[in-house]
Amino acid sequence: MYGVVTRNEEEARWPEFDRAFYEVKDVSGRSADPIADAVSMVSCFGDNAAAEGNEDIVPVNPDGQRATRERPYFDWAYVCPTHEGYRDGLLEIIEDCAEVNPDVRLDDIGFPRAEYCYCDRCNATFESWVETRHENGEGPPPEETTVEDRYEWRAAVITEFVEAAADRIPGKTYMTLYPDPYEGHLYERAGIDLDAIEEYVDEFVVPLYDTHYGTTYWLETIASGFVDRLDTPLSIELYAVDVDIDDLIHAAEVAGEYGESVLFGYDASTARALLRRMDADESDGVEW
């Protein structure tokens, strides 16, 4: 099964694609109305527009460095997952999307990196969580907490959000995962506890983006790692912009061995040409 990820409404309806994902809210902060013909994609905690000029909403590390796109390793700005006003707004967007199409894909879920967030709001929320857990006999006193306790709290924050979002999605809940299947990496990096979150997610999507796909052993390694790691179905998303069709076909063939579907991101014309080529190759000639 093949699908497309697009920002263009008409491309979601092209008959060559078995499924379509339509960006209703992306990391730039750009928004669009959901459409009935595609699964709405909502960038949750990646949002340049929300972060711009609003320091209170941006995650901060212990050194006071904010998670903006000006920082190394960040392609976009992040929003702190504990900001209640922003979270409430996200859940309203998800509800609006689900009224148009019952399936929704949650994108950019989690904290930005392992060292985030230490804003005043997160510190106060973490301290309250530690105190409550200690009072219930479930954890150490506040003065004895370690970074492992901080990781556990972050995971609780993200799991709670995914649960709240899934409760508002009457159809399938899709969720994008950062492409790192190794044990504990998503947990430490983003606060994603896969064992806890799988209960609320119907299908994960892993973007394995390259601008060339000249080799695909790495793609197979990552995809197979997620298949081993997850009980939930998985789809693989490939990058289709300015990629040689023959190389992209090879990548799609590899991804297709592991995913429920192969999705092509942000160039529907190339993806359509690829699928037509693949159909033609399968039907060419007769071997005797």
N, C-alpha and C positions, 0 to 999 in steps of 0.2 A: 504494500500500500504506500502511495506517495502523496505528499502534501506540500503546501506552500505556506510560508510566513511572509506577510505583506502589510504594507501601509496603504495599499490602493484597493479600494472597495471592489472595483470591477474584476480584479485579478482573482479574488476569492471565489468567483463564480465560474472560472474557466473550467470546462468539463474534463480536462486532462488530469485534474487533481482530485484525489479521493477525499481529501479533507483540507481545510484551510484554517489558518490562524490569522486573526486581524488585530493589529496593534491599536487598542483603544487609548492606552496611555503608555508612552515610551519614556526612556531615561532622560530625554531632553525636557520632559514635562509637557510635551505636545499631547493634546487630547483629541479624540474623535468620537463620534457617536457609534455605539455598537451596531452590528448588522446581524440579521437573522441567519445569513448564509455562512457564517464563520464563527469559530470559537474566539471569544474576546480574549486578548492578551493584555494584562495589566502589570506594568512595571511598579512593583510595590515600594521598595526602599531605595531605588535609584531614581533621582529626580533633580536635574540641574536647576529647573525653574524654582522649585520649592526651596532649594538650598541657597539660592542666590540672594544675598542681602539679609538672610535670616539665620544668624549664627546659632540661635537657640535650638534649631531643628537639626543641626548637623552633628554627627558623632564626633567625639574627640578622644584622642589617646592620652595616656598618662603624662606625656610631654606637652600637652595642649595643642597638638597638631590636628586640624580638622580634616575630615574625609571628603575633600573636594577634588575636582578633576585637575587642580593645579599640583596636587601631591603626586609623587612617584607611584606608579603601579595602579593609579585610579584613572579609568577612562571616562568616568562620570562622577558626579557628586552623590553622596548618600544622605539619607534621612535616618535619624535615630529611631529604631523600632519601638522605643518606649514613649515616644511623643504621642499622647492620647488624641489630641486634636487631629493630627495627621492620620493616625490609624483609623479613627472614626470616619474620616473622609474616604480613605481607601475602601473600607467596608461598604460605604454608601455607593461608591463606584461599582464595586463587585455586584451589589444587589441590582443596580441599574442594568448592568450587562446581562445578568441572569434572567432578567425579565424579557430580554430580546432573544437570547439564545441560552438555553439552560446550562451549557458547558462553558467553563471559564478556565483560563490558564494564568496561574500566578507566576510572575516573572520577578527576578531580582529580589529573592527572599533571603533575609539574613542580615547579620552585622557585616560591615565592610571587610574587616580582617580580624585576626586574633586579638590584637591590642585595643580594640574598640568594643564598648564605649565607656568612658569615664567622665561623662558630663555630670553636672550636679544632680540632674534628674535620675540618671542611671545609678549613681552612687547611693542616693536616698532609697531608690527602689530595691537595690541589691541589699542594702542594710536591713530594710524592713523584711525582705524575704528570708535573710539569714536569721533574724530574731524570731520570726514566726516558726521557722523550721526547728530552731533550737528549743523553743518552748514546747514544740510537739515531740521532742525527743528524736528528731530526724537528722540533726546535724550539729556541728561544733558551735561553741559560743562565738560571737562576732570577732573577738580578738584572736581567734585561732583559725580564721578562714584562710584559704590559699587560692591560688589562681584556678585550681580545679573546681572550687566552689563557684567561682565567677563563671567558669564555662558552663557549669550545671544550671546556674541561674539564666544565663543567656539562652540556653537551649529551651528552658521553660518558657521564656518570653516568645521565642519564635514558634514553638509548638502551639502555644495558646493562640497566637495570631492565625496560624494555618487552620486550626480547629474552628475558630470564629469565622474565617473566610469560607471554609468548606460547608459550614452550617447554612450559609447564604447561597450556596450553589446547588440547585436541585438536580442538575445533571452530573456530568463527569468533572471532577476537579483535576486539572493538569497542573504540574509544578515543574519549573525549570531548575536544573541542578548545575552548579559549577562543575566543570569536567574533571573532577578529582575523586576517583572511587576508593582510594586507599583508606583503610580502616582508621577512623578518628580524624581524618583531615577536614572533612566538612564540618564536623562537630567543633573543632578548635578554630577553624577559619571563620565560619559564618554563624555558629550556634545552631546548626542543623543536626538534630538527632534523628537519623533516618529511621531507626527502630520505632521511635515515638510518632514520627510524622506519617509513616506509611499507612497508618490506620485511617488517615483523612484524605489520602491522595489516591486517585484511580489510575493515573498514568504520569510517569515522569518523562521529561524531555531533557536530553543532554545535548547542548550545542558543541559540536566538534568542528570549529571553524579553522580554515586555512585559505590562503589566497592562491594556492598552487595545487595541492594534493598530488604532488609528484611521487610521494611515497605514502603508503597507508598502513604500515605496520603499527604506528603509534595509534592510529584510529582504532584498529582492531584490538590493541592492548587495552585502551581506555573503555571501549564498548564492552568487551568481554568482562572487564573488571566490574562494571556496573551490573551486568547480567548476573554475575556470581554474588554480588552484594545485595541485590534487591529481590524481593518476592513480587513486587508490583510491576506491571508492564512498563516497558521503556521504549521511547522513540528517540531516534538520532536526528539532529538537525545539522545540515551542512550549509556552508556559505556558497552562494551561487553568483556573486558579483564579480565579473571579469575573471572567471575561472574557465580554463580550457574545458570544453565539453567532454573530450575523451577522458581527461583526468577526473572530472566530476562523475562521469559514469562509473569509472573504476571505484571511486570512493563510495558511490551509492550502492554498488554491488556488495562491497565489504560491509557497509552499515546495515544493509538489508538482511544480513545473516544474523544480526543481533537485535534489531529493533522491531517493534510492532509495525512501525512505519518509518519511512525516511522523509524528512521534511527539508525543503530548500528555502533558504533565507534570502529575501530582499532582492531577487531578480527573477520574477516569474517567467519572463520571456526566455531566459536561458534554461530554466527548469522545464518549461514546456517543450523547447527544442530538444532537450535531453531525453525526455520521455518519448517523444516521437521517434528519435533516433533509436532508442532501445526497442520500441515496438517494431520498427523496420528491420532491425538486426535479427529479431526473433522470428520474423516471418519471411526473411529472404531465402529464396531457393528451396530445393528439396534435396536431401542427401540420400543416395542409393548405396 
